[in-house]
Amino acid sequence: MQKKRERLEIINDILDIIRSNNNSIKPTPLLRFSNMSTQRFNDYYNELIEKEFIREDHDKNGRKFITLTDKGFQFLQKYQSILGFVEEFDL
């Protein structure tokens, strides 16, 4: 049985999805790739906007795209450091 993702894992997954799509993705594909319910996704999405990890940009046709901020990139780097620490000590 697969364990549930923890909060930080979910945040990392959302930010990593954005980064892996050339730091620009529409909201609907982001929701699909995040593998969450719409309500749960919206909770995380709003928190990430509020904490300035991501931002909404619009193209010339008014389409919304989600991109990472510097703070979002920093989170991804520090999260990888934490994972390295956990693996190093076999925790």
Secondary structure as GFF3:
##gff-version 3
##sequence-region A 1 91
A	DSSP	alpha_helix	7	20	.	.	.	ID=ss1
A	DSSP	alpha_helix	27	34	.	.	.	ID=ss2
A	DSSP	alpha_helix	38	50	.	.	.	ID=ss3
A	DSSP	beta_strand	54	58	.	.	.	ID=ss4
A	DSSP	beta_strand	64	68	.	.	.	ID=ss5
A	DSSP	alpha_helix	70	88	.	.	.	ID=ss6
###
